[in-house]
């Protein structure tokens, strides 16, 4: 019974602490602000779909161009390396043909 009295006393103290407080009031222009932001958001979202698509297309083309350049550069390097090895082999064979060896 004592705990019940303490609980009621505590509840009454809490309720009494709210005396003299004003009720919270919303900003009178809140509704207009929300409507304005919603209208601005809708207007901005209509245009970027075309712009965004064009940016994606440009980005893809740039990536394809960079990849094409990298692949052709690598193929050219491999061809040059193969030609250098072929020239080096021919040069070594030519030197072997010019050597004089005596077998007695």
N, C-alpha and C positions, 0 to 999 in steps of 0.2 A: 504494500500500500504506500510505503514511503517512496519507492521508486516511481510510482504513478504520480504522486504529488510533485516530485522533482521534475518529472517529464512535463507535466502541465505548467509548472512554474517556468520552466525553460521556454516552452512554446509561447506563453504569455509575454515573457521578456522579449523574445524575438519579434513577436507581433507589435509590441509596444515600441520597439526600436524603429519601426517603419512610420510612426506617426510624424506628421509634419513634412513628409517627403512628397514631392510632386510626381505625378504620373509622367512617364516618358512620352515625349511627343516627337513625331517624325517631322523631318524637314518638309515644309510646305511645297518645295520644288522637287522633291524626290521623284515623284511620278513623271514629271516632265524630263528630268535628267535621264531616267531609265529609258523612256521612249526615244529620246534623242540618240542615246548610245546604240539602241537597237536599230534605229534607222540608219545610222552611220555605218554600223557593222554590216548590214545587208547591202548597202550601196558599195562598200569596198570589196565585198566578196564576189560581186558579179563580174568585175573586170579581170581579176588576176588569173582566171582559168585559162584564158588565151595567152596571156603573158607567161604564165607558168609552163604551159605546153611548149611554147617557143623556146623558153630557156632550157627545158629538158632536151629538146631536139638539138639545140646548139651544143649542149654538154655532151650528148652522145656522139655527135659528129666530131667534136674535138678529141674525145677518147679514141674513136676509130682512126682518126688521122695520126695521133700519137702512136697507136699500136701499129699502124701500117708503116710508119717511118721506122720504128724499132725493128720490125720484122725484115724490111728491105735492107736495113743497115746490117743486121746480123747475117743475112744471106750473102751480101756483098763481102763481108768479112771472111766468111767461110770460103767463098770462091777465091778471094785473094790469098788466103792461107794455102789452099790446095794448089794454086798456081805457083806460089813460092816454093812449096815442097817439090813440085814437079821440076821447076827450074833448078833447084838444089840437087835433085837426083840426076838430072841431065848433066849438070856441071860436074858432078862427081864421076859419072860414067865417062865423060870426056877426058877428065884427068887420068883415069885409069887406062884409057886407050893411048894416051901420049907417054905413058911411062915405059921406060925401057928396062926390061928384065932379062938377065942372062941366065940361062940354065945350062950349066956344063956338066 
